[in-house]
Amino acid sequence: MIQIRDDFVRAVQSVMERLKTDPSGAIDNEGIRTALLRQASSTPDNIACSEHVEYSVSPEKRLELKRTFGLKIVGKDALLSDIAYDLECEEVVDLLAARRPELSREEIEAALRVSTLLLSGLEIQMVSQDPVPIAGEGQTTMLGDAGKFAMEISPLDPSHRSMRVVNTYVGGRNISETDNTVYLPQFVTSLRRAAEALKRKMDYASFEPLFLHHHWMRPIDSSWRTKARCSAHVVSWTSARLPTAGSAF
């Protein structure tokens, strides 16, 4: 006999299909909770889980032309995929390595990555195609020092408002010369997540003066640690300053 326990996933996918045709329609979270308990049984921990999780919209703070629907914490702007991504850190890998010594760190990291991808796969991103104003339409902006680490953001192409050319420089070399066109909604989210991950691993707050202007005044240190800290700050700074559109929803 073959058993497939996919009630919960099917309920979420059903909601996703309805949202594709009617983004403003009601979301059957009660049906999702019922499916979760039907699949996993009504134990106290599963009941508590069902009470704290919902499928709803999570507004993107840094790029308002995008709305993301997904599994999230009830009443909070906290997508489960973001929480899973936060668990992809050294501290969690260390904990799991101690508990599961038969697994390598790479295998543990792979398991954590799949968890994030599975949750991300149950999300819908809706991007406005309306011609709303976008900051920085007519100029190229360089954030950081191309001699160390920097990102260069091209002017807006009115015919492709969700796309930009972004060049990344490391040590004076453009490392993205052959692959430098980005889809802004996804790119900004990736930058934010990368910045948050880097900030958990290092303390670069003491280098704040380096980023008060678009260009650094002088090199402080040529060590890789300093370059890494500065790189993290440029990533964080760039994600906050990429073109932002007014909300169309």
RAWOUR-V522958 format. One record per helix or strand of 2 or more residues. SS is the DSSP state (~ for helix, > for strand). FROM is the first residue (numbers start at 1). LEN is the number of residues. If there is no record, write none. Layout:
BEGIN
ss: {SS/SS}
from: {FROM/FROM}
len: {LEN/LEN}
END
This chain:
BEGIN
ss: {~/~/~/>/>/~/~/~/>/>/>/>/>/>/~/~/~}
from: {7/29/44/53/66/80/90/105/124/141/149/163/173/181/184/205/224}
len: {15/12/9/7/8/7/10/16/4/5/5/8/2/3/18/7/18}
END
